[in-house]
Amino acid sequence: MTLSRALKYLLPSLAVATLAGILASSPHGLLAQASPQKPQAAKPGSIKNEDCAVCHEDLTKAFDKNPHAVLEKSPKFNLSNSCESCHGPGEDHASNNGDKTKIITFKAGDSKKEYSAKCLACHNKDHELPAFAGSTHAKMGLVCVDCHAVHKGARMTRLLKDQPNNLCFSCHIQRRADFSKPYHHRVKENAMRCIDCHQPHSGIDRRQLRAQISGEMACTRCHREKEGPFVFEHAVLKVKDCQSCHEPHGSNNPKMLVRSTVRTLCLECHSASSNVLNSQPPSFHNVRLPRYQNCTICHVKIHGSNSSPLFLR
């Protein structure tokens, strides 16, 4: 057999074998290969989802389309009753005309703490979630169900009650107003989300800002050209941060600046004032003349430069 004829028959076989290997290594393939666990022994007083559906038909139908249904349908968990994974054994509840005291309802006592504790008992492997207890949201009394609908029958939505931005705006009224200003990040236009910059579940910073691995602010995730490192750094970016000059949500000023003109912003540091680290402009900078009133016409590399210590062109 010639080499060309051998390849003719060999290549299809190799392709099939490669495809089989890829499928086997995929999550679905691994799930199919994984040996199903034995059904977990029912707890005393346990019933099945079908029994719950006698009274809670709408909830159980929606729950079949819920990501949590994996508790019952996946061989990885193989639970006989996914409802009881949160609400506890339901036999006494069902046999006593739905007595709510016979089941975990998350309605009384420290129900909010119980809710979050129950969610985090499973959702504790995501690096963002274990620190929820120390987050600003948790300290303000928010819990998982304030934003998430546990029984919601919708996939790929993280079971959120509404669009992420709408949920944030429902509490952060001032920020919603900021995004209506003339110069703003395009959050209301749905080009960005609040959670692109903020971490809703945890965060050391009181504003729960996302940070780069290098420790830089979330701004540089999009504004890469401003990140550096530069040979000549602008001191304010090392001593403070982007918000020294910019309003992060929205501003009435161009470039989302905190001052109406560039020169007034620059002169807050570059002036003859005491206790300011930066030098004042040279004497020929007469800021009364229009040619000197826009500093960044000449100092264009104001965030940092690799060629000019004065951030010139």
Contacts in CASP RR format, 6 or more apart in sequence:
PFRMAT RR
TARGET T0000
AUTHOR 0000-0000-0000
METHOD contacts of the structure
MODEL  1
MTLSRALKYLLPSLAVATLAGILASSPHGLLAQASPQKPQAAKPGSIKNE
DCAVCHEDLTKAFDKNPHAVLEKSPKFNLSNSCESCHGPGEDHASNNGDK
TKIITFKAGDSKKEYSAKCLACHNKDHELPAFAGSTHAKMGLVCVDCHAV
HKGARMTRLLKDQPNNLCFSCHIQRRADFSKPYHHRVKENAMRCIDCHQP
HSGIDRRQLRAQISGEMACTRCHREKEGPFVFEHAVLKVKDCQSCHEPHG
SNNPKMLVRSTVRTLCLECHSASSNVLNSQPPSFHNVRLPRYQNCTICHV
KIHGSNSSPLFLR
23 29 0 8 1.000
24 30 0 8 1.000
24 33 0 8 1.000
31 74 0 8 1.000
31 75 0 8 1.000
31 76 0 8 1.000
34 75 0 8 1.000
34 76 0 8 1.000
35 75 0 8 1.000
36 75 0 8 1.000
36 78 0 8 1.000
37 75 0 8 1.000
37 76 0 8 1.000
37 77 0 8 1.000
37 78 0 8 1.000
38 78 0 8 1.000
39 78 0 8 1.000
39 79 0 8 1.000
39 80 0 8 1.000
40 78 0 8 1.000
40 79 0 8 1.000
40 80 0 8 1.000
42 80 0 8 1.000
42 81 0 8 1.000
43 84 0 8 1.000
43 88 0 8 1.000
43 89 0 8 1.000
44 89 0 8 1.000
45 89 0 8 1.000
45 90 0 8 1.000
45 91 0 8 1.000
45 92 0 8 1.000
46 80 0 8 1.000
46 81 0 8 1.000
46 84 0 8 1.000
46 89 0 8 1.000
46 90 0 8 1.000
46 91 0 8 1.000
47 81 0 8 1.000
47 84 0 8 1.000
47 89 0 8 1.000
47 90 0 8 1.000
47 91 0 8 1.000
47 94 0 8 1.000
48 80 0 8 1.000
48 81 0 8 1.000
49 60 0 8 1.000
49 63 0 8 1.000
49 72 0 8 1.000
49 81 0 8 1.000
49 82 0 8 1.000
49 83 0 8 1.000
51 90 0 8 1.000
51 94 0 8 1.000
52 59 0 8 1.000
52 60 0 8 1.000
52 81 0 8 1.000
52 83 0 8 1.000
52 90 0 8 1.000
52 94 0 8 1.000
53 60 0 8 1.000
53 61 0 8 1.000
54 94 0 8 1.000
55 94 0 8 1.000
55 98 0 8 1.000
59 151 0 8 1.000
60 83 0 8 1.000
62 151 0 8 1.000
62 152 0 8 1.000
62 153 0 8 1.000
63 69 0 8 1.000
63 82 0 8 1.000
63 83 0 8 1.000
63 151 0 8 1.000
63 153 0 8 1.000
64 153 0 8 1.000
65 153 0 8 1.000
65 154 0 8 1.000
65 155 0 8 1.000
66 151 0 8 1.000
66 152 0 8 1.000
66 153 0 8 1.000
66 154 0 8 1.000
66 155 0 8 1.000
66 159 0 8 1.000
67 155 0 8 1.000
67 159 0 8 1.000
68 82 0 8 1.000
68 150 0 8 1.000
69 82 0 8 1.000
70 76 0 8 1.000
70 77 0 8 1.000
71 77 0 8 1.000
71 79 0 8 1.000
71 82 0 8 1.000
71 85 0 8 1.000
72 78 0 8 1.000
72 79 0 8 1.000
72 80 0 8 1.000
72 81 0 8 1.000
72 82 0 8 1.000
79 85 0 8 1.000
83 90 0 8 1.000
84 90 0 8 1.000
86 104 0 8 1.000
86 118 0 8 1.000
86 150 0 8 1.000
87 103 0 8 1.000
87 104 0 8 1.000
87 105 0 8 1.000
88 103 0 8 1.000
88 104 0 8 1.000
89 103 0 8 1.000
90 102 0 8 1.000
90 103 0 8 1.000
92 99 0 8 1.000
92 102 0 8 1.000
92 103 0 8 1.000
93 99 0 8 1.000
93 100 0 8 1.000
93 102 0 8 1.000
93 103 0 8 1.000
96 102 0 8 1.000
100 107 0 8 1.000
104 114 0 8 1.000
105 111 0 8 1.000
106 114 0 8 1.000
106 115 0 8 1.000
106 118 0 8 1.000
106 145 0 8 1.000
112 141 0 8 1.000
112 143 0 8 1.000
113 143 0 8 1.000
115 143 0 8 1.000
115 144 0 8 1.000
115 145 0 8 1.000
116 132 0 8 1.000
116 133 0 8 1.000
116 138 0 8 1.000
116 143 0 8 1.000
116 144 0 8 1.000
119 144 0 8 1.000
119 150 0 8 1.000
120 129 0 8 1.000
120 130 0 8 1.000
120 132 0 8 1.000
123 129 0 8 1.000
124 130 0 8 1.000
128 199 0 8 1.000
128 201 0 8 1.000
128 202 0 8 1.000
129 201 0 8 1.000
129 202 0 8 1.000
130 202 0 8 1.000
131 201 0 8 1.000
131 202 0 8 1.000
131 203 0 8 1.000
132 138 0 8 1.000
132 201 0 8 1.000
132 202 0 8 1.000
134 202 0 8 1.000
134 203 0 8 1.000
135 199 0 8 1.000
135 200 0 8 1.000
135 201 0 8 1.000
135 202 0 8 1.000
135 203 0 8 1.000
135 208 0 8 1.000
136 203 0 8 1.000
136 206 0 8 1.000
136 207 0 8 1.000
136 208 0 8 1.000
137 200 0 8 1.000
137 201 0 8 1.000
137 208 0 8 1.000
144 150 0 8 1.000
147 160 0 8 1.000
147 161 0 8 1.000
147 167 0 8 1.000
147 200 0 8 1.000
148 158 0 8 1.000
148 159 0 8 1.000
148 160 0 8 1.000
148 161 0 8 1.000
149 159 0 8 1.000
149 160 0 8 1.000
149 161 0 8 1.000
150 159 0 8 1.000
152 159 0 8 1.000
152 161 0 8 1.000
153 159 0 8 1.000
160 167 0 8 1.000
161 167 0 8 1.000
162 170 0 8 1.000
164 193 0 8 1.000
164 194 0 8 1.000
164 195 0 8 1.000
165 187 0 8 1.000
165 188 0 8 1.000
165 190 0 8 1.000
165 193 0 8 1.000
165 194 0 8 1.000
168 175 0 8 1.000
168 194 0 8 1.000
168 195 0 8 1.000
168 198 0 8 1.000
168 200 0 8 1.000
169 175 0 8 1.000
169 176 0 8 1.000
172 194 0 8 1.000
175 194 0 8 1.000
175 249 0 8 1.000
176 188 0 8 1.000
178 184 0 8 1.000
178 247 0 8 1.000
178 249 0 8 1.000
178 250 0 8 1.000
178 251 0 8 1.000
179 185 0 8 1.000
179 187 0 8 1.000
179 188 0 8 1.000
179 249 0 8 1.000
179 250 0 8 1.000
180 188 0 8 1.000
181 250 0 8 1.000
181 251 0 8 1.000
181 252 0 8 1.000
182 251 0 8 1.000
182 252 0 8 1.000
183 250 0 8 1.000
183 251 0 8 1.000
183 252 0 8 1.000
183 253 0 8 1.000
183 254 0 8 1.000
183 255 0 8 1.000
183 256 0 8 1.000
184 249 0 8 1.000
184 250 0 8 1.000
184 251 0 8 1.000
184 256 0 8 1.000
185 192 0 8 1.000
185 248 0 8 1.000
185 249 0 8 1.000
185 250 0 8 1.000
185 256 0 8 1.000
186 192 0 8 1.000
187 193 0 8 1.000
187 194 0 8 1.000
187 249 0 8 1.000
194 200 0 8 1.000
196 210 0 8 1.000
196 218 0 8 1.000
196 221 0 8 1.000
197 209 0 8 1.000
197 210 0 8 1.000
197 218 0 8 1.000
197 219 0 8 1.000
197 221 0 8 1.000
197 248 0 8 1.000
198 207 0 8 1.000
198 208 0 8 1.000
198 209 0 8 1.000
198 210 0 8 1.000
198 218 0 8 1.000
199 208 0 8 1.000
199 209 0 8 1.000
199 210 0 8 1.000
200 208 0 8 1.000
202 208 0 8 1.000
203 209 0 8 1.000
205 211 0 8 1.000
209 217 0 8 1.000
209 218 0 8 1.000
210 218 0 8 1.000
210 221 0 8 1.000
211 217 0 8 1.000
211 218 0 8 1.000
212 218 0 8 1.000
212 220 0 8 1.000
212 221 0 8 1.000
216 227 0 8 1.000
217 241 0 8 1.000
217 242 0 8 1.000
219 226 0 8 1.000
219 242 0 8 1.000
219 248 0 8 1.000
220 226 0 8 1.000
220 227 0 8 1.000
225 303 0 8 1.000
226 242 0 8 1.000
226 303 0 8 1.000
228 304 0 8 1.000
230 303 0 8 1.000
230 304 0 8 1.000
230 305 0 8 1.000
230 306 0 8 1.000
231 305 0 8 1.000
231 306 0 8 1.000
231 307 0 8 1.000
232 304 0 8 1.000
232 305 0 8 1.000
232 306 0 8 1.000
232 307 0 8 1.000
232 308 0 8 1.000
232 309 0 8 1.000
232 311 0 8 1.000
233 304 0 8 1.000
234 302 0 8 1.000
234 303 0 8 1.000
234 304 0 8 1.000
234 311 0 8 1.000
235 277 0 8 1.000
235 278 0 8 1.000
236 244 0 8 1.000
236 245 0 8 1.000
236 269 0 8 1.000
237 244 0 8 1.000
237 303 0 8 1.000
237 304 0 8 1.000
239 277 0 8 1.000
242 248 0 8 1.000
243 258 0 8 1.000
244 258 0 8 1.000
245 257 0 8 1.000
245 258 0 8 1.000
245 265 0 8 1.000
246 255 0 8 1.000
246 256 0 8 1.000
246 257 0 8 1.000
246 258 0 8 1.000
247 253 0 8 1.000
247 256 0 8 1.000
247 257 0 8 1.000
247 258 0 8 1.000
248 256 0 8 1.000
250 256 0 8 1.000
251 257 0 8 1.000
251 258 0 8 1.000
252 260 0 8 1.000
253 259 0 8 1.000
253 260 0 8 1.000
257 265 0 8 1.000
258 265 0 8 1.000
259 265 0 8 1.000
259 268 0 8 1.000
261 293 0 8 1.000
261 294 0 8 1.000
262 293 0 8 1.000
262 294 0 8 1.000
262 295 0 8 1.000
262 296 0 8 1.000
263 287 0 8 1.000
263 292 0 8 1.000
263 293 0 8 1.000
263 294 0 8 1.000
263 295 0 8 1.000
266 295 0 8 1.000
267 287 0 8 1.000
269 276 0 8 1.000
269 277 0 8 1.000
269 278 0 8 1.000
270 276 0 8 1.000
270 278 0 8 1.000
270 279 0 8 1.000
270 280 0 8 1.000
270 281 0 8 1.000
271 280 0 8 1.000
272 280 0 8 1.000
281 287 0 8 1.000
281 292 0 8 1.000
285 292 0 8 1.000
286 292 0 8 1.000
287 293 0 8 1.000
295 302 0 8 1.000
296 302 0 8 1.000
298 312 0 8 1.000
298 313 0 8 1.000
299 310 0 8 1.000
299 311 0 8 1.000
299 312 0 8 1.000
300 311 0 8 1.000
300 312 0 8 1.000
300 313 0 8 1.000
301 307 0 8 1.000
301 308 0 8 1.000
301 311 0 8 1.000
301 312 0 8 1.000
301 313 0 8 1.000
302 311 0 8 1.000
304 311 0 8 1.000
305 311 0 8 1.000
305 312 0 8 1.000
END
